[in-house]
Amino acid sequence: MERHKEELIHERFIPAEIKTLDSKNRINLGEKILKLISGEKKADVYQVFVGEKGDILLRPAVTVPSCEAWIYRNPIVLKKIRQGLSEAKRGKVEKAEDINTFLGKI
């Protein structure tokens, strides 16, 4: 098994269901468990953690298109985007008559 950086995880787990492996050693999570772990997030991938005693933790995650990944690697840009989204949500918007002039200001 490939070794990755260890992460200490402290949280409670609740028993959800008992699942069996199929003939190809897969586990079908089913709708009930997917709703429990994903909620409204609509995760499309899961990060898998394996504990020292063999426990398995699936952490819902989402993928980001590679052309947008730079935003998440730049905390200044990410902060400005979040600020802009917050302002828009509060109705703090302005109409741009000319997009080039508007972009020149920011």
Secondary structure, 3 states (H helix, E strand, C coil): CCCCCCCCCCCCCCCCCCCCCCCCCCCCCHHHHHHHHHCCCCCCEEEEEECCCCCEEEEEECCCCCCCHHHHHCHHHHHHHHHHHHHHHCCCCCCCCCHHHHHHHC
